[in-house]
Amino acid sequence: MSTRIVVVGGGTAGARLAQRLPVTLLGEEPHVPYNRVLLADVLAGRYAPEVIALPETREPVRLGVRAVRIDRAARTVECADGSLVGYDRLVLATGSNPVLPPLRGLRGAELPEGVHAFRTLDDCLVLRDRVRPGVRAVVIGGGLLGVSAARALAALGAEVVLTQQGERLMERQLDTYASALLREHMEALGVEVHTECRVSGLRQRDGEVTAVELADGFVLDAQVVVLACGVRPRVALAREAGLDVGTGIVVDDELRTSDPYIHALGDCAEHRGRVYGLAGPALEQADVLAEVLVRDVPAAESSRYSGTRALTRLTLGGAQPLDLASFGEATPQPGDDVVQLTDATRSAYRKVVVRGDRLVGGVLLGDLAAVGTLARAWEGDEALPEAPLLHLLTHDGGS
C-alpha cells in the first residue's frame, strides 16, 4: 500500500496493527514488542523475557525511538534523536504511565533506590535482579497489578506486604466474598495483606528506601517498594499537538482523533467517554483500525468500533494455583436476580447477575469451567434461554 502509516508506540495495540499492515512502528523501549500481561510471570521466573515477545510485525520495528513532537501541518513526527518521520496517517498507541502516589519521599518521576514502578519489561528485570529470598518488599496498591506483583515477589522468596487503601483486594473486579477468598489465597502464599491502609510516605537512608510509613503511624520496614497504584493514559504528545484530550485522546468510532489524519488506540485512547486500559479492547481496536486504514469506501459497520465488553482474567500461582475471572456488573441492583455457588473446601466461587432476561455480570474464582459460555452470553447481550438460572453456572453454561 502506498499510504505512509506511522505508529507511535510498540505495545499491544501498536504491535497488533503492525502485524496486520506494513507500517513504520516507533517503539520507545529497546525491546521487541512483548505481552505486558505476562510481566508478573517473568518477574516470578516462570518465563524468560524472550518468551513473552509478541508475534513479529510486517516491517521491522524501530526500537529505542522516542517521539517528542508532532507537526500536523507538515505531517511529520520528530524523534528524540532529531530525525523526522513523515506520515500520511499517524496512529498514536502511546499507552499509559504508572500513577505515582503523592507520598513524602517521592519527588516527581525520580524514584529513590529500591522504589520501582511495575509497568515495563525493564521495571521487571530490575526488580528481578534486586529481589532475593528474605528481602522485605512492600507493594502499594491492591488492584489487579498489585496482586500480580505481590504474587510474583512471593514466588522469589521475598517477605511481601501488600497494602490496599480500599476495603478489599481487586475491589473494581471482585465482590466481597470473592475478594475474601483472594485474600486467603494471598496469605497462604505468605503475603501479608493490609486493607483500609493508607501509605503516607517513604523513609530513606543515603537515597535508598528503608521503610514505608502508614497514615496511622505504623512503619513497615522495606528494602524494595513496588508502586502499583494504577495507570494514566500518556497524552502529552497529543495534547502538545493540539488534539482533543479528555482522560485519554478522544477518538470516534473509526478511532480518529480531532485531526482526520491522526488516529489513537489502546490505553491512551478515550472512546465514547471510556478508557479501557486492557489488552482485549486494544486488540479489537487495532483490528478495526486496520480495516479503516485500508478501505477507500465509506465506513461499513464492520470497520467501526462500538466498544468492547472486557473480561478480566488472572491466574495466581503457588502450591495450589488460583484462577479468577470477572466481567460486567458484579454488584446487583434492586430487582436483579443473583445466582451463587460456593465450595469452601476448594476455594471455589461462582456468581452471575441477571437483569430481566440479560446476563449483566459475573465473578468466578477457583473454577472457570463455565467462563467461556458465560462470557459469550454476556458479550452477545442476547436474551437468555428459558431455563433455571442455576444452569448458568454449570460447566456448560446451560447450553
PyMOL commands that set and color helices and strands:
alter all, ss='L'
color gray80, all
select helices_A, chain A and resi 12-20+36-43+49-52+121-130+144-155+176-188+236-240+266-268+279-294+301-303+344-346+371-380+389-393
alter helices_A, ss='H'
color red, helices_A
select strands_A, chain A and resi 5-8+24-27+62-63+67-71+76-79+84-86+89-92+96-98+115-117+136-140+159-163+192-194+199-205+208-214+219-221+224-227+231-233+249-251+262-264+269-271+311-316+322-328+337-343+348-355+358-365
alter strands_A, ss='S'
color yellow, strands_A
deselect
rebuild
show_as cartoon
